[in-house]
Structures are given as structure tokens and as C-alpha cells.
Amino acid sequence: MKYIVVLGDGMADEPLEELGGRTPLEYAKTPNMDRMAAEGTCGMLRTIPDGFEAGSDIANMAVLGYAPEKYYTGRGPLEALSMGIDLAPDDVAYRCNLVTVEENTMVDFSAGHISSAEGMELFKSLQQELPDVMVRAGVSYRNLLVVPRGKGSASTPPHDIVGQGLSPFLPKGGDAELLHQCMERSRKVFVNHPVNMARVKAGKRPATRIWPWSGGHKPVFPLFETKYHKKGGIISAVDLLNGIGRCAGMEVITVPGATGYLDTDYEAKGRYALDAIRHLDFLYLHIEAPDEAGHMGSIEEKVRAIERVDDVVGMILDQFDGVVAVLPDHPTPIRIKTHSRDPVPFVIRGKETDGSLHFSEKDARLGGAGTKNATDFLDYLFS
């Protein structure tokens, strides 16, 4: 038997007055997910263990069966692995956002979704001014800062503090002093940088500084194939997910046109998934767009992203006769524009039917699979 999991990042939400008391998932036209519900079973997953912040790193590790309590060291080192950086045992790698700060307030955690090419130019200039650390450009606003012989530091994700003052959320302890110096240096390097001058002229938000967060040492996971006796692969445009896949020894599949944003090539992701499952036993297809729409606070974009995820699901259902599961990793409610800890709905085609008619948060709470811990999900799927 072969398996495909379609992960719509941040797809779950709360009922919204603007949608007549429905969530974006309930409101969106999702005939293919509803078809799965009618032909299979639904349930709920607890993806964020007690003591952890609600994030894609924690949630996706848990869904893949790797208990964060045992294996998580930080988001930064997972992204470093995806970028091909071989961390030394005492290196601390931080996720490093390009952000827009105005009057000491976090205005935009993504610097207007700056392009990867622009980010590369900014980091090239910044590295010359930061001899004690390594900075590496990634995808769009998602980049990396590595501190040799680092001590770690408590930090806050920038998407959690949009519209708030910076001071209470600056890095604390361990590497904090060095990180503050790097952030201040980036402000001076970026202020008149040609990339930002061009962005302002074009009416776009500039990247005013870096924001390092979620640092840690290199993690060690059991291999996916050893753990489940299945050859696994992952498709994602996000370094974090690809880093988890590399750490687990999964095949990481690159899809041209996949951006990790609203403009990603959904159809190409579906095609590559169907091609990859021919030689794999398990494929994890991650689609970031609903999460980005949630962070934007855009109901329209979130509904559109969910409907496009449903199109990908339809491609898979029509051409793949194995077991298919669809779920979010965590909610990204429009109301708060960040992640929440609430359980998420899932649906599986290939299990016994439970009488469900639709796939949504409300329907999944009544589903036959009940509520499970995410670390048990693949064992349940494979059973």
C-alpha cells in the first residue's frame, strides 16, 4: 500500500462573522476534501504538545511521528540542514527573518514578502559587516544566521508581534548581546541599500533589519525508513519542512515554481507528487499558502488558497488509488494573524467510512477517528 499526506499549512481557523459564522474551511468550495470525508473517516489531531509554542516546526515534526519533546532543538538548525549547511556540534543556527520595523514597531514579519534575489543581495552586503557569524540567504524572507560556539537565546517569532513594540521581544540570554549587535548592524547596512531604495521607489516595504529567532544545535532523528519500514519523500517550498525531511532521511523533491507563498504552482506540486509516489511508499506534500493568508489576515486569500489545495487533492484522488490524508499542521486564525494551539481536523480516504459528509473543523470533531496525538497519526494511517 502507498500513502500520500497533503498538509495545508495553517488551513484550520475559527468561525468568522464575515463568513456567516463559518470558518474559511467550511466556507470554501472543497468538493474533493468533502468526497474524501464521504468515502473515509475524519478526526482531530493535537499537534502542539504542552510546553511548546504553536509553530510549523513543532507541528510537522509531530505529524511525521517525531516527538518534539525528544527531538526538537530549534527551527534554525532544521532550516540549515535544508540549505546544505553542515553544522558543527557547538554551532547554534537561528532562523533569520528580513522584517520591516517602523518607529520601533514590527510592521511586517516578511518585509513585504521580499524576493529571494533581493534577500541574497542584502545578505551579501551584511555578511561583510558580520565577521563573527555566518548569514545565509534562503527563500524570500526566510533566512539563516549561525553563531559558532553559540549558547542559544530565548527569542520571539516576528509573526507573533506584528503591530507591537520590539523592546519586550528582543532576544534574551546566551547569545543575546551578539544578536542585538547583528540586528543593529543590519539596520545600518540596509537603510540606504540599493535593494531597499528600489523597493521604496516601487511602493514596496523595505527590509529594515534582520530578526533572528528559534536557534538550536543540530538535531538527530531516527530515519523515516527505519522507523516505519517505508521509503518516504517530501515536497515543500519551505526550508523548514525540507530540513525535517533531510534529518529523517526522506527524499526531498524540488518542484519548479513552488514558492512557499500564495503564487505557488499548485498544479506542479500535484504532478510531482504523483510522479514521486511511483517509486516511494509515502509522500508528504506540504502547501504553505493558507498559512501565509492567515498571517496576512486576508479571508479572501485564505479561502482561495484552501480551494486551490482542494484542486491538488482532486488531482491526487483521480490518479492515485492508495491511501490519502488531508490535514493542517495548526490553525492560523484570521482573527489573530498567527498560529494557535487548537487541535486540527484530518480526513483519510482508505479507512472505514464514518458517515461524515464534509471536511471541516466542526465535522471532524464528530468523526469516527476521535481525537489523537499527532505523534500517533502515521501509525494510525499505516495500520
C-alpha positions as CSV (number, residue, x, y, z in Angstrom):
1,M,0.0,0.0,0.0
2,K,1.1,3.6,-0.8
3,Y,0.3,6.8,1.1
4,I,0.1,10.5,0.3
5,V,-0.5,13.1,3.0
6,V,-1.5,16.6,1.8
7,L,-0.6,19.2,4.5
8,G,-2.4,22.5,4.1
9,D,-0.3,24.7,6.4
10,G,-2.4,26.8,8.7
11,M,-5.7,25.8,6.9
12,A,-7.7,25.5,10.1
13,D,-9.4,28.6,11.6
14,E,-12.2,30.0,13.8
15,P,-15.8,30.8,12.8
16,L,-15.9,34.3,11.2
17,E,-18.8,36.7,11.3
18,E,-17.9,37.8,7.7
19,L,-18.5,34.2,6.6
20,G,-21.8,33.8,8.3
21,G,-20.3,32.1,11.3
22,R,-18.4,29.6,9.2
23,T,-14.6,29.0,9.1
24,P,-12.7,29.5,5.9
25,L,-12.5,25.7,5.5
26,E,-16.3,25.4,5.9
27,Y,-16.9,28.3,3.6
28,A,-14.5,27.3,0.8
29,K,-15.7,25.1,-2.1
30,T,-13.9,21.9,-1.3
31,P,-15.7,19.1,-3.3
32,N,-12.6,16.8,-3.2
33,M,-12.0,17.0,0.5
34,D,-15.7,16.5,1.1
35,R,-15.6,13.5,-1.2
36,M,-12.8,12.1,1.0
37,A,-14.9,12.7,4.1
38,A,-17.9,10.8,2.5
39,E,-15.7,7.9,1.4
40,G,-13.4,7.8,4.5
41,T,-13.1,8.9,8.1
42,C,-12.5,12.1,9.9
43,G,-11.0,13.1,13.3
44,M,-9.0,15.7,15.2
45,L,-5.2,15.9,15.9
46,R,-3.4,17.6,18.8
47,T,-0.3,18.8,17.0
48,I,1.3,21.1,19.7
49,P,2.5,19.3,22.9
50,D,2.2,21.1,26.2
51,G,5.1,23.5,26.8
52,F,5.7,24.2,23.1
53,E,4.8,27.3,21.0
54,A,2.4,26.7,18.2
55,G,4.6,26.5,15.1
56,S,5.0,24.6,11.9
57,D,8.3,23.1,13.1
58,I,6.7,21.5,16.2
59,A,3.5,20.5,14.4
60,N,5.1,18.9,11.3
61,M,7.6,17.0,13.4
62,A,4.8,15.7,15.4
63,V,2.6,14.7,12.4
64,L,5.6,12.8,11.0
65,G,5.9,10.9,14.3
66,Y,8.9,12.6,15.8
67,A,8.0,13.7,19.3
68,P,9.2,17.3,19.8
69,E,9.9,16.7,23.5
70,K,12.6,14.2,22.4
71,Y,14.0,15.6,19.1
72,Y,13.3,19.3,18.8
73,T,16.3,21.7,19.2
74,G,15.0,24.7,17.2
75,R,13.8,25.8,13.8
76,G,17.1,27.3,12.8
77,P,19.1,24.0,12.6
78,L,16.3,22.3,10.6
79,E,16.5,25.1,8.0
80,A,20.3,24.9,8.0
81,L,20.1,21.2,7.1
82,S,17.7,22.0,4.2
83,M,20.2,24.7,2.9
84,G,23.1,22.2,2.9
85,I,24.9,23.7,5.9
86,D,26.7,21.1,7.9
87,L,26.6,22.5,11.4
88,A,29.4,21.8,13.9
89,P,28.3,20.3,17.2
90,D,28.7,23.7,19.0
91,D,27.1,25.8,16.3
92,V,23.8,27.5,17.0
93,A,21.7,28.2,13.9
94,Y,18.9,30.8,14.1
95,R,16.0,31.3,11.7
96,C,16.6,34.9,10.5
97,N,13.7,36.9,9.0
98,L,14.0,40.0,6.9
99,V,11.5,42.3,8.6
100,T,10.1,45.8,8.3
101,V,10.3,47.9,11.5
102,E,9.0,51.4,11.8
103,E,9.3,53.6,14.9
104,N,10.3,50.5,16.9
105,T,7.2,48.6,15.9
106,M,7.1,45.3,13.9
107,V,5.2,46.3,10.8
108,D,5.8,43.3,8.6
109,F,7.5,40.0,9.5
110,S,8.3,39.3,5.8
111,A,9.5,42.7,4.6
112,G,6.6,42.7,2.1
113,H,7.4,39.1,1.0
114,I,10.7,40.3,-0.3
115,S,12.1,38.2,-3.2
116,S,14.9,35.6,-2.7
117,A,17.1,37.5,-5.2
118,E,16.7,40.7,-3.2
119,G,17.4,38.9,0.1
120,M,20.5,37.4,-1.3
121,E,21.9,40.9,-2.2
122,L,21.1,42.2,1.3
123,F,22.8,39.3,3.0
124,K,25.8,39.5,0.7
125,S,26.3,43.1,2.0
126,L,25.5,42.2,5.6
127,Q,28.0,39.3,5.8
128,Q,30.9,41.7,5.1
129,E,29.9,43.6,8.3
130,L,29.4,40.5,10.5
131,P,32.7,38.6,10.7
132,D,31.8,36.7,13.9
133,V,28.7,35.0,12.5
134,M,27.5,33.4,9.2
135,V,24.4,34.7,7.5
136,R,22.9,32.8,4.6
137,A,20.0,33.9,2.3
138,G,17.2,31.4,1.9
139,V,13.7,31.7,0.3
140,S,12.2,35.1,0.4
141,Y,12.2,36.5,4.0
142,R,13.2,33.1,5.5
143,N,17.0,33.2,6.0
144,L,19.7,31.9,8.4
145,L,22.2,33.2,11.0
146,V,24.8,30.8,12.5
147,V,26.7,31.6,15.7
148,P,29.9,29.4,16.1
149,R,30.3,28.1,19.7
150,G,26.8,29.6,20.4
151,K,25.0,29.5,23.7
152,G,21.4,29.8,22.4
153,S,19.0,32.6,23.2
154,A,15.3,33.0,24.0
155,S,13.5,34.7,21.1
156,T,10.1,35.5,19.8
157,P,8.8,34.7,16.3
158,P,8.3,38.0,14.4
159,H,4.9,36.9,13.1
160,D,3.7,36.8,16.7
161,I,4.4,40.5,17.3
162,V,3.1,42.4,14.2
163,G,1.8,45.8,15.3
164,Q,3.7,45.6,18.7
165,G,6.8,47.4,20.0
166,L,10.0,45.5,19.8
167,S,11.6,46.0,23.2
168,P,9.8,43.2,25.2
169,F,10.5,40.7,22.5
170,L,14.2,41.2,21.7
171,P,16.5,38.1,22.2
172,K,17.4,37.4,25.8
173,G,20.2,35.3,27.5
174,G,23.1,33.4,25.9
175,D,23.8,34.9,22.5
176,A,21.5,37.9,23.1
177,E,24.2,40.6,23.1
178,L,25.8,39.3,19.9
179,L,22.4,39.0,18.2
180,H,21.4,42.6,19.2
181,Q,24.7,43.8,17.6
182,C,23.9,41.9,14.4
183,M,20.4,43.4,14.3
184,E,21.7,46.9,14.8
185,R,24.4,46.4,12.2
186,S,21.8,45.1,9.7
187,R,19.7,48.3,10.3
188,K,22.7,50.4,9.3
189,V,23.6,48.3,6.3
190,F,20.0,48.1,5.0
191,V,18.9,51.7,5.4
192,N,20.3,53.0,2.1
193,H,20.9,49.7,0.4
194,P,20.1,49.8,-3.4
195,V,17.6,46.9,-2.9
196,N,15.6,48.9,-0.4
197,M,15.8,52.1,-2.3
198,A,14.4,50.3,-5.3
199,R,11.6,48.7,-3.2
200,V,10.6,52.0,-1.7
201,K,10.5,53.6,-5.2
202,A,8.3,50.8,-6.4
203,G,5.9,51.3,-3.4
204,K,7.0,48.1,-1.6
205,R,8.0,47.7,2.0
206,P,11.8,47.7,2.6
207,A,13.7,45.2,4.7
208,T,14.8,47.4,7.6
209,R,16.7,44.8,9.7
210,I,17.1,41.1,10.5
211,W,15.2,39.3,13.2
212,P,16.9,36.1,14.5
213,W,14.8,33.5,16.4
214,S,14.4,29.8,17.3
215,G,18.0,28.9,17.5
216,G,19.4,25.5,18.3
217,H,22.0,22.8,17.7
218,K,22.0,20.2,15.0
219,P,19.3,17.6,15.8
220,V,19.4,13.8,15.3
221,F,16.3,11.9,14.2
222,P,15.7,8.2,13.6
223,L,15.5,7.6,9.9
224,F,11.9,7.5,8.5
225,E,12.5,4.3,6.7
226,T,13.9,2.6,9.8
227,K,11.0,3.9,11.9
228,Y,8.1,3.0,9.6
229,H,9.7,0.5,7.1
230,K,8.6,2.7,4.3
231,K,10.6,4.8,1.8
232,G,9.4,8.4,2.3
233,G,9.6,11.7,0.4
234,I,8.7,15.3,1.0
235,I,7.6,18.1,-1.3
236,S,7.8,21.7,0.2
237,A,9.0,25.1,-0.9
238,V,9.9,25.9,2.8
239,D,13.4,25.2,4.1
240,L,12.0,24.2,7.5
241,L,10.0,21.3,6.1
242,N,12.8,20.2,3.8
243,G,15.1,20.3,6.8
244,I,12.8,17.9,8.7
245,G,12.8,15.6,5.7
246,R,16.6,15.6,5.3
247,C,17.0,15.0,9.0
248,A,14.7,12.0,8.7
249,G,16.5,10.7,5.6
250,M,13.5,11.3,3.4
251,E,13.8,12.1,-0.3
252,V,13.5,15.9,-0.7
253,I,11.8,16.7,-4.0
254,T,12.2,20.2,-5.5
255,V,9.3,21.5,-7.6
256,P,10.0,24.3,-10.1
257,G,7.5,27.1,-9.5
258,A,6.9,26.2,-5.8
259,T,7.4,29.5,-3.9
260,G,6.0,28.9,-0.4
261,Y,3.6,31.7,-1.0
262,L,0.2,32.4,-2.5
263,D,1.6,32.3,-6.0
264,T,3.0,28.8,-5.7
265,D,2.4,26.4,-8.6
266,Y,-0.2,24.1,-7.1
267,E,-0.6,22.1,-10.2
268,A,3.1,21.4,-10.5
269,K,3.1,20.2,-6.8
270,G,0.4,17.8,-7.6
271,R,2.1,16.5,-10.7
272,Y,5.4,16.0,-8.9
273,A,3.7,14.2,-6.0
274,L,2.0,11.8,-8.4
275,D,5.3,11.2,-10.1
276,A,7.3,10.7,-6.9
277,I,4.8,8.2,-5.4
278,R,5.6,5.8,-8.2
279,H,9.0,5.0,-6.5
280,L,8.1,5.9,-2.9
281,D,5.9,4.3,-0.3
282,F,4.9,7.6,1.4
283,L,4.8,11.2,0.2
284,Y,4.3,14.3,2.4
285,L,3.0,17.2,0.2
286,H,3.3,20.5,2.1
287,I,1.5,23.6,0.8
288,E,2.3,26.8,2.7
289,A,-0.2,29.3,1.1
290,P,-3.2,29.0,3.6
291,D,-0.8,29.9,6.5
292,E,0.5,32.9,4.6
293,A,-3.0,34.1,4.0
294,G,-3.8,33.7,7.7
295,H,-0.8,35.8,8.7
296,M,-2.0,38.5,6.3
297,G,-5.4,38.4,7.9
298,S,-7.0,38.0,4.4
299,I,-10.2,36.0,4.4
300,E,-10.4,36.1,0.6
301,E,-6.9,34.8,0.1
302,K,-7.3,32.1,2.7
303,V,-10.5,30.8,1.1
304,R,-8.8,30.9,-2.3
305,A,-5.7,29.1,-1.0
306,I,-7.9,26.3,0.5
307,E,-9.8,25.9,-2.7
308,R,-6.5,25.5,-4.6
309,V,-5.3,23.0,-2.1
310,D,-8.6,21.1,-2.9
311,D,-7.7,21.2,-6.6
312,V,-4.5,19.4,-5.8
313,V,-6.4,16.9,-3.7
314,G,-8.7,16.3,-6.7
315,M,-5.7,15.6,-9.0
316,I,-4.4,13.0,-6.5
317,L,-7.7,11.3,-5.9
318,D,-8.3,11.0,-9.7
319,Q,-4.9,9.4,-10.4
320,F,-3.8,7.6,-7.2
321,D,-5.6,4.6,-5.7
322,G,-3.7,4.4,-2.4
323,V,-4.4,5.9,1.0
324,V,-4.8,9.8,1.0
325,A,-4.9,12.0,4.1
326,V,-5.5,15.8,4.3
327,L,-4.9,18.0,7.3
328,P,-3.4,21.3,8.5
329,D,-0.5,21.4,10.9
330,H,-2.0,24.0,13.1
331,P,-4.7,26.7,12.9
332,T,-3.6,30.2,11.7
333,P,-6.8,32.2,12.6
334,I,-7.6,35.3,10.6
335,R,-8.6,37.0,13.8
336,I,-5.1,36.8,15.4
337,K,-2.9,36.5,12.3
338,T,-0.7,33.9,13.9
339,H,-0.7,30.3,15.0
340,S,-2.9,28.8,17.7
341,R,-2.7,25.6,19.7
342,D,-6.1,24.2,18.9
343,P,-6.4,20.7,17.5
344,V,-6.8,20.4,13.8
345,P,-9.1,18.3,11.6
346,F,-8.0,15.4,9.4
347,V,-9.6,13.2,6.8
348,I,-8.4,9.9,5.4
349,R,-9.6,8.1,2.3
350,G,-8.7,4.4,2.6
351,K,-10.1,3.9,6.1
352,E,-13.5,2.7,7.0
353,T,-16.3,5.2,6.4
354,D,-17.8,7.0,9.4
355,G,-20.8,8.8,7.9
356,S,-19.1,12.2,7.5
357,L,-20.4,14.4,4.7
358,H,-18.0,17.3,4.7
359,F,-14.4,18.1,5.8
360,S,-14.2,20.9,8.3
361,E,-13.3,21.6,11.9
362,K,-16.9,21.1,13.0
363,D,-17.5,17.9,11.1
364,A,-14.1,16.4,12.1
365,R,-14.9,16.8,15.8
366,L,-17.8,14.3,15.2
367,G,-15.7,12.0,13.1
368,G,-15.2,8.3,13.8
369,A,-11.5,8.6,14.4
370,G,-11.9,10.7,17.5
371,T,-9.1,12.9,18.8
372,K,-5.5,11.7,18.6
373,N,-2.0,12.9,19.4
374,A,-0.2,13.9,16.2
375,T,2.8,11.6,17.0
376,D,0.4,8.7,16.7
377,F,-1.0,9.8,13.3
378,L,1.2,7.9,10.9
379,D,0.9,4.7,13.0
380,Y,-2.8,5.1,12.7
381,L,-2.6,5.9,9.0
382,F,-0.4,2.9,8.3
383,S,-2.3,0.4,10.4
